[in-house]
Structures are given as structure tokens and as C-alpha cells.
Amino acid sequence: MPRRTIFWTLATLATLAAALHAWSLRWTCDDAFISFRYAQYFVEGHGLVFNLDPAEPPVEGYTNFAWTMCLAIGIALFGGDRALEHWSIVWGVLCHAGTVWLLASIGWRASSGRAVVPIAACGYAAIHHAASLAPAGLETAMFTLLVTAMLRYSLALRCAREAWLLGFLGVLAAMTRPDGALPVAMAGLFVAYDAWRRGAPRLLVGYVVPFLLVFAPYLLWRHGYYGYWLPNTFYAKSGTGSYVPQGLRYVIPFVTCYWPLVLAVVPCAWFALRRPDPLAAISAFLGRRPWLAIGGYAGLYVAFVVYVGGDFMFGRFLIPALPAVLLAFDFACQRWRPLWLQWGMAALLVVGFTFRVEPNGLGNPENDVSDNRTISVRDYVPGMPWTDALRLVGEYLRPLFQGLDVHLAIAGGHANLAYRARVPVAIEVAAGLTDAYIARIPVQPGGKRGHDRPYTLYPEYLVRRRVHFMCDLSFGAGEPWRDILFTPVGLPLKLVTWDRELMRELKRREPSLQFQDFEAVLDSYLAELPKKSKEQVAADYAKFTAFYFAHNDDAARKAAFESFLK
């Protein structure tokens, strides 16, 4: 059987296996609902905003403009919450499968038709966490596909048309995630070298023009609309600090889990340092350049991940670097020539990745790094995963909150609830992803990445923003007048502030709501004033003021407190 037939048969099987694997793991990550909410409001004509608060300037709480626009297209075409989830899943699966096919194409092109096995394609198709993150509603698979496509043209740039295409891929990558600037810079170095070596400045012009035509206007618009050059999430998750110890704790367990990746260091170092073989028929392609490209794309990106401290989702920040690392096995086997080596290397990767060695505790949401899918699909109640439970709760709250100016503080894992309930204002109180004030609160390295700015750092800010309900049940512990239970769905929340008219309307709409009438609580408290010390009353009155008096006109009860304290 011809080599071409064997190679592309295996490539097709690997692509189909990757697509089926990703589809079987389909789910929607809670963070994806942040982009969903931006896309929803954009299509509805509110702009790219997370909150419908006229007093709040727009905040860029997403890091994936291009992906958010893709979601907006899905909403415009199909509408509906379920349709948007399916739309994001399908595109994630297609991008994941596309990366596998592209890796096969790169391997075949590099071998000049001599390859038998698409090693990198088979290996990438076997990586579980690449497959599980693809249909999660996030931009991971799309970004990985774009970076891999940029690597493909950086390996061998043939003409100005390809330089233009590489430039537009770079624009899309940079508009999909801010760290797309890394492959953009790396590709720019290769284009600049080719332009200099060939005496063809049109290559560099072709690469730069897409950024001038598309990215520069986008950047100016973003700064004018949001007021900053970088997304709010940059400050929320990275800021200006270095988190190298955390980054190492993020990278090392992933490499240990997928241990065959370590073997790629050997051919990369060997072929990058040794003298290229001038007699090889493909020496022009398989000289030092591919190894420099692998080192540049993968090495620079991994160094960036270590520097910023990684992420709380296991492997998510490392997925875009994997295609470059895996191509090292293709290139090495094409230099070492024996055909059995291609079969052996592909088998090693597939078996090693399939029987991965996952670190302990990935299913524990309290750990600094966890497998978000494992946590999200776990049963919240028997027979109902967490994401389905939040869908049910959100669909119940939407008509209950409709037309009301509800302000909700969402903890990690509740963006789903804010999106489905359609509350006008939702403030993320784990990192400040969608809030400019919280995102810029200084924190010390060592916390859980993306969850290191809890509400305990700024309780007065929540009062100032008139937050009504808090998802984190540790808020106001020991103060039963803060408890509220949405009985039909069993949802417990905490009251941050009391809005008299809002609470009365909610009780009218849903008589089964369980909470203490705070005005009755105040009356009982005032009746006991003679038995209390002024110090205790002063402390309680300060809490009652933040909770109630600052938001409601109640001169009589307020005068009773002030009279006692005088």
C-alpha cells in the first residue's frame, strides 16, 4: 500500500477519533458563561458589556474577543441558551479536530511525502485534557488551532501571500487571547529573517499590513470603549507580578501526567545544536529552523505560563503549546529515517497519553489546580450535575427577577447562574474578572490563580454597589437575618443589602420564599435596647446601616438607634 494512502488513512482516523472523543466529553465550563453574557447583550444592542448598570463604565471581562464574536453569531442565528451552548460545543470540537488534521498536514509537508505515520496528529488526538477542554464553551481549541496554523507557516514561508495569511492568523490569535502576542512575536521574527535573507521586504510588509488594517483599529476601539489597553482579566489574573513557584506547580504535574512529552527535549536539543546535513534531500526544511520554531513557539509559551502562575484549570494554559512539542517527534523520525521508528513513536505517544498519570486531587475544587470538567459534571444532587442544577435554578430565577433591578454577587462557579437568571448587575467576587475595582486590588502570590480576590477584601465595596444577594454562603456567617432560601429550587443565598421594595415584590411574586423580615428584626432589637451596652449597639448599628438604613428611608427606627447612642 502506498505511503500516502497509509498516512492519510491514519490521519483521517486520528481526526475522527479526536472529534468523537471531544464530543463524548461535551460540557460547558462556568467561565464560558461570562463570554455568553457579553455576546447576548451585544446581540441585544446593549454593547459588549457584562452589566446593565448605567453608572458602571463598560468593563472588558472577557479575554477572547474573536471567540465572543463567534458566540454572538450563534445567538443571532439560533438564539436561546441551549442553542448557544450547542453552538460553542460544535465549534470547539471542530477546532480540536482541525488541529489534529493540521498536524498531519505539517508532518506530511515536512517529510516531502516520505512519512508513513502522522505521529503528532495521533499523539494530540490521544491527549484527554485537550479533548475535554475543546467542547467546554471556551476559546482554548480555537486558539490552539490558530497558533498551530501560525507555526505551520513559520516553518517555511514561501511567498508574500503566505506572509499575508500568517499576518491575518496572527491578528485572529491576538484577538482570541492576549497571550496570542507571543506567537505573533515569534512568527514576526521568522518573517523578518526570511525577508532579510531573501532580500524580499514584501514578506515583512505582507505580515505587518493585517495588523495595521485590522488589529490597530481594534486596539484603538478597545482602549476608547473600555479605557485600558489590556483586558480587565489581565489585572484580575496576572497583574504585574511574577508567580513562578505557582507556575512550576502548574506545569510540572501536567508534564508528569503526560510524561512522553519530556522525550521531545532530546531531538529538539540534538538537531538544534548539531550541524545540518547538507546532503539530505530535505535539508532546506529540516535544518535548524524547525527546531528553533518548536523551541520558540513552545518554549516561550511555557515560560510565559510559568511566569504568570498558570491557571486553576489543569492543563488549560498549556494546551496551545502541545502541537509544537509533538511535532518534534515527526521531525525527529523523518531525520532518523527508519520506518519502524515512526510506528513505535506514535504507539508510545498514544499509549503513554491514554494511560496518563493524573495527579491526586484533580476532582477537589478546593485545590489550587483542579479538573474543572470533573467538578462540573459531578452530581450536585443525585442524577443532576452541577451545571444542570444551575440551569434549573437560573431558569426559575429569570421570570422571578424579570423587570427588577437585582444586583447579584457571584462566586467562582456561578457565572452560569448570572447568565441564565439575567440579573441586570452581577459582580464576580472571586477574582474581579468583570469588575475593574476588584481586579486591581493588590494581592500576594500564593493564592489560587483566578480566585485570589475574595469578597472578604472589599465588603464595603459590595455595599456601595448595592449588591442584594451573595452566592458565597460564608458571607455574614452567624447573622441569620442575612439568610434567604428560594424554596422551589432549594437555592440558599445571602443578603448583602436589604431593599425594602425589592424584597416586598419578591415575596409577592413568590410567597414561598424563606427569609426574616428585617424590619421586624429591627423592631425586636429596638425592644431589647435597654439590655444592651452602647458598644454592642454601636457595632450592630454600623452593620445595620450598611445593610438597611443606607438604602431605605426609615427615619423613625434610625432615630431610635441614634437617640440611644447619644
C-alpha positions, -999 to 999 in steps of 0.1 A, spaced: 0 0 0 14 34 -9 28 55 19 4 84 11 -26 61 15 -14 47 48 -5 82 61 -38 99 53 -59 69 64 -43 72 98 -47 110 98 -84 106 90 -89 81 117 -70 103 142 -91 133 133 -123 114 136 -112 98 169 -104 133 183 -137 147 172 -157 117 187 -136 119 219 -142 156 224 -179 152 216 -183 124 241 -168 148 268 -190 178 259 -199 201 287 -199 239 294 -174 254 317 -188 281 341 -163 307 329 -177 303 294 -209 319 306 -191 352 310 -185 353 273 -220 341 267 -234 370 287 -213 395 267 -224 380 234 -260 380 245 -260 417 255 -241 426 223 -267 409 201 -295 426 220 -280 460 213 -266 468 248 -230 467 237 -201 445 248 -210 448 285 -215 424 314 -238 446 334 -267 468 325 -258 495 351 -257 530 336 -235 541 364 -208 515 356 -184 521 327 -180 491 303 -155 465 316 -137 441 294 -143 410 314 -136 385 286 -102 377 271 -115 362 239 -129 389 216 -129 368 185 -145 338 203 -171 361 218 -180 374 183 -183 338 172 -207 332 200 -226 363 190 -231 349 155 -246 317 171 -270 338 192 -280 359 161 -286 327 141 -303 305 166 -309 323 198 -317 306 231 -295 294 259 -294 257 248 -287 266 212 -257 288 222 -242 260 243 -245 236 214 -230 262 190 -200 266 212 -195 229 217 -197 222 179 -171 248 171 -148 236 199 -150 201 186 -143 212 150 -113 233 160 -99 204 181 -103 180 151 -89 207 128 -57 209 149 -52 171 145 -57 173 107 -34 203 105 -6 185 125 -9 156 100 -6 181 71 25 197 86 41 163 92 34 152 56 47 185 41 79 183 62 86 148 51 82 156 14 58 126 11 82 102 29 62 99 62 40 68 69 25 78 103 12 112 114 29 110 148 20 144 162 -16 141 150 -20 107 166 -4 119 198 -25 151 201 -57 131 194 -49 109 225 -45 138 250 -76 137 272 -74 172 286 -71 187 251 -103 168 242 -121 177 274 -114 215 271 -124 217 234 -162 214 240 -162 234 272 -175 267 256 -141 283 259 -117 296 232 -90 270 240 -95 248 209 -98 278 186 -67 295 199 -47 262 197 -58 258 160 -47 294 152 -13 290 169 -7 257 151 -16 273 118 9 301 125 36 275 133 29 258 100 37 290 80 66 299 103 83 266 95 87 275 58 74 308 43 72 305 6 57 338 -7 42 371 2 7 357 0 16 333 28 30 362 48 -3 380 44 -21 348 56 3 344 85 -4 380 95 -42 376 95 -38 344 115 -17 364 140 -45 391 142 -71 364 149 -48 348 176 -42 381 193 -79 389 192 -87 355 206 -64 357 236 -40 384 248 -12 358 250 -16 355 213 10 382 212 36 355 219 32 335 187 27 368 168 61 380 180 77 346 172 62 345 137 74 380 132 110 370 139 109 343 113 93 365 87 118 393 94 146 367 89 132 355 57 127 390 44 164 398 52 178 366 39 160 367 6 161 404 2 123 404 0 109 432 22 74 424 7 73 394 31 76 416 61 52 442 47 27 414 40 29 402 76 26 437 91 -2 451 70 -30 429 85 -21 443 119 -22 478 106 -55 473 89 -74 452 115 -56 449 148 -46 485 153 -82 499 148 -95 471 171 -69 481 197 -79 518 195 -115 509 197 -109 487 228 -90 515 245 -116 540 237 -145 518 248 -131 502 279 -104 528 288 -75 503 290 -51 488 265 -53 454 282 -84 433 292 -96 436 328 -88 399 332 -51 407 328 -52 426 361 -76 401 377 -54 370 369 -19 383 363 -15 419 371 22 429 371 35 403 394 56 371 389 42 339 402 69 315 392 66 290 421 29 286 413 37 283 376 60 255 382 34 237 404 11 241 374 34 229 347 53 200 364 21 179 373 9 182 337 42 171 322 43 143 347 7 133 337 17 132 300 52 120 306 61 112 269 62 149 263 96 150 281 111 129 254 107 157 229 136 176 245 161 151 232 156 156 194 150 193 199 183 198 216 202 173 193 191 187 160 191 224 170 228 221 181 242 198 156 253 208 121 225 203 95 232 176 70 238 194 36 234 162 17 199 154 29 172 159 3 151 178 27 179 196 45 165 230 35 134 223 56 148 200 83 179 220 92 178 241 124 147 261 116 120 236 127 137 230 160 141 268 165 104 271 157 94 244 181 116 259 208 103 294 201 66 286 200 65 260 228 94 272 249 84 309 250 48 300 257 56 276 286 79 302 301 50 327 300 27 302 317 53 297 345 58 334 349 21 342 353 15 313 376 -6 291 353 -43 287 358 -67 270 382 -79 246 354 -55 217 349 -36 220 316 -57 247 300 -29 272 296 -5 245 283 -27 230 255 -17 256 229 20 247 232 14 209 228 12 208 189 46 224 186 61 199 211 46 169 194 59 179 160 94 173 174 86 136 172 76 138 135 107 158 126 130 135 145 117 104 129 120 120 95 157 127 102 164 93 117 147 76 87 138 40 99 101 35 92 96 13 123 106 43 144 75 62 132 52 34 142 70 29 176 70 66 184 33 70 175 24 40 196 45 53 225 26 86 225 -8 72 221 -4 46 248 15 69 271 -11 97 268 -40 73 271 -27 57 303 -18 91 318 -7 95 354 -31 122 368 -20 140 400 -42 134 431 -69 158 439 -79 170 405 -115 165 415 -113 187 445 -124 222 438 -106 235 469 -72 227 454 -51 253 436 -54 234 404 -83 211 395 -101 194 366 -130 217 361 -149 192 340 -148 165 367 -162 190 392 -188 204 368 -203 171 357 -203 156 392 -238 152 406 -250 182 427 -280 162 437 -285 125 427 -289 124 390 -283 161 384 -248 175 376 -238 210 389 -242 226 355 -277 212 351 -287 222 386 -276 258 379 -295 257 346 -327 247 365 -322 274 391 -314 301 366 -345 293 345 -365 296 377 -350 329 387 -353 346 354 -391 353 355 -389 359 392 -363 387 387 -377 400 354 -381 438 355 -363 441 389 -330 459 394 -314 429 411 -277 430 420 -260 396 425 -225 388 437 -213 356 421 -186 334 435 -164 311 414 -187 287 395 -218 309 394 -215 327 361 -239 302 347 -265 314 373 -260 351 364 -263 344 327 -295 323 330 -312 345 356 -304 376 335 -299 398 366 -290 433 354 -259 435 376 -236 406 385 -203 411 403 -177 383 402 -162 382 437 -135 355 433 -110 375 411 -129 405 398 -130 392 362 -158 416 353 -151 444 378 -124 470 373 -122 479 410 -118 443 424 -94 433 396 -69 460 407 -69 452 444 -32 441 452 -28 405 463 2 385 473 14 355 452 4 321 467 -34 321 463 -54 301 438 -50 317 404 -82 334 393 -97 331 429 -74 353 450 -96 384 455 -125 371 476 -152 394 489 -135 395 524 -111 420 509 -138 446 500 -171 441 518 -177 478 518 -175 479 480 -203 454 477 -225 477 499 -215 506 478 -225 487 446 -259 479 463 -254 442 460 -286 424 471 -277 387 471 -244 368 475 -238 333 463 -209 326 487 -227 312 518 -198 321 541 -208 357 538 -224 370 571 -219 338 590 -237 339 623 -262 365 611 -295 346 604 -312 378 591 -290 375 560 -303 341 550 -327 337 522 -339 304 507 -356 302 472 -377 273 483 -389 259 450 -354 251 438 -337 248 472 -313 277 465 -298 293 495 -283 328 492 -270 355 515 -284 390 517 -258 417 514 -281 447 515 -319 450 521 -340 468 496 -375 472 511 -394 474 478 -374 446 461 -380 422 490 -417 430 491 -421 424 454 -402 392 455 -424 380 484 -454 389 464 -442 370 433 -431 340 453 -448 336 487 -428 305 495 -395 325 498 -380 320 533 -362 349 549 -366 370 580 -384 403 576 -356 426 586 -379 454 597 -394 430 622 -359 420 633 -351 457 639 -382 461 660 -373 432 682 -338 445 685 -350 480 695 -373 465 721 -342 450 737 -321 481 737 -322 488 774 -305 454 780 -276 461 756 -244 481 760 -236 511 739 -205 494 725 -225 464 713 -253 486 699 -228 509 681 -212 479 664 -246 464 654 -259 498 642 -229 501 619 -238 467 603 -275 476 602 -267 509 585 -246 492 557 -273 465 554 -305 485 557 -305 522 567 -282 533 539 -307 520 513 -341 526 528 -359 557 542 -367 547 578 -362 578 599 -381 565 630 -360 534 636 -328 553 627 -337 580 653 -343 553 679 -307 540 675 -291 574 674 -311 585 705 -299 555 724 -262 560 713 -263 597 724 
